[in-house]
Amino acid sequence: MHKITFNFDDATDTLKETHVRMDDPNDKGETYYYTIEGDELLLKMANDKVTCRRFFKRE
């Protein structure tokens, strides 16, 4: 089971999604950041020291 929270930052226009595994007390969770840049949706994912980015282009 995951605890999922969403927060929107008006200052940066960023939606933050956080996942924490409830059955793992050592889980640091994953964090997803969604932003719009021009005609692209940028998704940045972070888990501990690993970060990746995905770009979605509007057609």
C-alpha positions in Angstrom: 0.0 0.0 0.0 1.2 3.5 -0.8 0.5 6.8 0.8 0.2 9.3 -2.1 0.1 13.1 -1.6 -0.3 15.9 -4.1 0.8 19.5 -3.6 0.7 22.4 -6.0 3.3 25.2 -5.7 1.8 28.4 -7.1 5.2 30.2 -7.2 6.7 27.6 -9.6 3.6 26.3 -11.2 4.7 22.8 -10.2 2.6 19.8 -9.2 4.4 17.5 -6.7 3.3 13.9 -6.3 4.9 11.9 -3.4 4.6 8.1 -3.0 5.7 6.3 0.2 5.3 2.6 0.8 3.4 2.1 4.0 4.6 -1.5 4.6 8.3 -0.5 4.4 9.4 1.6 7.3 12.8 2.3 5.6 11.2 3.6 2.3 12.2 7.1 1.5 9.6 7.2 -1.2 9.5 8.6 -4.8 8.7 12.1 -5.8 7.3 13.2 -9.1 7.3 16.9 -10.3 5.1 18.0 -13.2 5.7 21.3 -14.9 4.6 22.8 -18.3 7.3 24.4 -20.4 6.0 25.8 -23.6 4.1 23.0 -25.4 5.8 20.3 -23.3 4.9 18.5 -20.1 8.0 17.8 -18.1 8.0 15.0 -15.6 10.9 14.8 -13.2 11.1 11.7 -11.0 13.4 11.3 -8.0 14.1 8.4 -5.7 17.0 8.7 -3.2 19.9 9.8 -5.3 18.5 8.8 -8.7 16.7 11.4 -10.9 15.2 11.1 -14.4 13.2 13.4 -16.7 10.5 12.6 -19.2 9.3 15.0 -21.8 5.8 14.8 -23.3 5.1 16.9 -26.4 1.6 18.2 -27.2 0.5 17.2 -30.8 
